[in-house]
Amino acid sequence: MTATNILANRFALALGAMAVLSAAASAQLTVKQTKSFEFNAATFGQLNTTDLKFNSFDSKLGTLTGVEVTLNYNLTANGNYDRSSSNPQPTEIRAYGSVNASLAGSNFMVSRSMNENAGWAMYQPDSVSFQAPGRQQPNSGNLDLNRFSQPGGVTFKVTEQGSGLYFDESIQATDAFWLNESTRTVGTVEVTYTYNAVPEPGTMIAMGTGIFGLLRSKSVLKKRSK
């Protein structure tokens, strides 16, 4: 065997390995959809809801193997307060609230909540501003992949409840009160489909070329060893 033939066989072996690995690596793919929501409330603790609709998985792409649902949000709260008590001790102000996204027609839900220190209320009238992301909570319910393959899309109901600034419960109701207040919640729900792609003709040709190159190189190596 000439040096040219040996080089050609080694090149075919490398090409075959690269083609097979490339085809295998490209088989697992993802597609994402992101929808946004926003709630504005003039009263703390107000209940807000909205529906977000996502496209179903397109079965022409391949076989659906997984679905991931992610919820994120940020709360911005502002308020002016006064204290009628002569007690000079400061009282804590906390930011509470929760947002969840539930899949319509099922028991599956993703949620985030908030319970953070937002500052301290002194004796004199003052104001407080707060901004922070909600903390992720464990998902609840079961996620059925079949629901995401059905025509017509899927809908998530996003619900915000109890978001706002609250005085420490240890103080009396007449000790502190809000003069005016507002909250703004901005977030997103993201649905990610993971699927095994249907091989395209070009991919099948690449895999065939790779397998042929591997077999040819193996056959040549056997002949050389005899």
FENGI-V62971 format. One record per backbone hydrogen bond with DSSP energy under -0.5 kcal/mol. NH is the residue of the N-H (numbers start at 1). CO is the residue of the C=O. If there is no record, write none. Layout:
# FENGI-V62971
NH_CO / NH_CO
This chain:
# FENGI-V62971
6_2 / 7_3 / 8_4 / 9_5 / 10_6 / 11_7 / 12_8 / 13_9 / 14_10 / 15_11 / 16_12 / 17_13 / 18_14 / 19_15 / 20_16 / 21_17 / 22_18 / 23_19 / 24_20 / 25_21 / 26_22 / 27_24 / 29_27 / 29_195 / 31_193 / 33_191 / 35_189 / 37_187 / 39_185 / 41_183 / 45_163 / 46_43 / 48_160 / 50_158 / 52_156 / 54_154 / 57_148 / 59_57 / 61_58 / 62_59 / 63_196 / 64_62 / 65_194 / 66_194 / 68_192 / 70_190 / 72_188 / 74_186 / 75_132 / 76_184 / 77_130 / 78_182 / 79_128 / 80_180 / 81_126 / 82_177 / 83_123 / 84_175 / 85_175 / 88_86 / 91_121 / 93_119 / 94_166 / 95_116 / 96_94 / 96_164 / 97_114 / 98_161 / 99_112 / 100_159 / 101_110 / 102_157 / 103_108 / 104_102 / 104_155 / 106_103 / 109_140 / 110_101 / 112_99 / 113_135 / 114_97 / 116_95 / 118_93 / 119_93 / 121_91 / 122_120 / 126_81 / 128_79 / 130_77 / 132_75 / 134_73 / 135_113 / 137_111 / 140_109 / 144_142 / 145_143 / 147_144 / 148_145 / 149_146 / 150_146 / 153_150 / 154_54 / 156_52 / 157_102 / 158_50 / 158_156 / 159_100 / 159_157 / 160_48 / 161_98 / 164_96 / 166_94 / 168_92 / 171_168 / 175_172 / 176_172 / 177_82 / 179_80 / 180_80 / 182_78 / 183_41 / 184_76 / 185_39 / 186_74 / 187_37 / 188_72 / 189_35 / 190_70 / 191_33 / 192_68 / 193_31 / 194_66 / 195_29 / 196_63 / 197_27 / 197_195 / 198_61 / 199_197 / 204_200 / 205_201 / 206_202 / 207_203 / 208_204 / 209_205 / 210_206 / 211_207 / 212_208 / 213_209 / 214_210 / 215_211 / 216_212 / 217_213 / 218_214 / 219_215 / 220_216 / 221_217 / 222_218 / 223_219 / 224_220 / 225_221 / 226_222 / 226_223
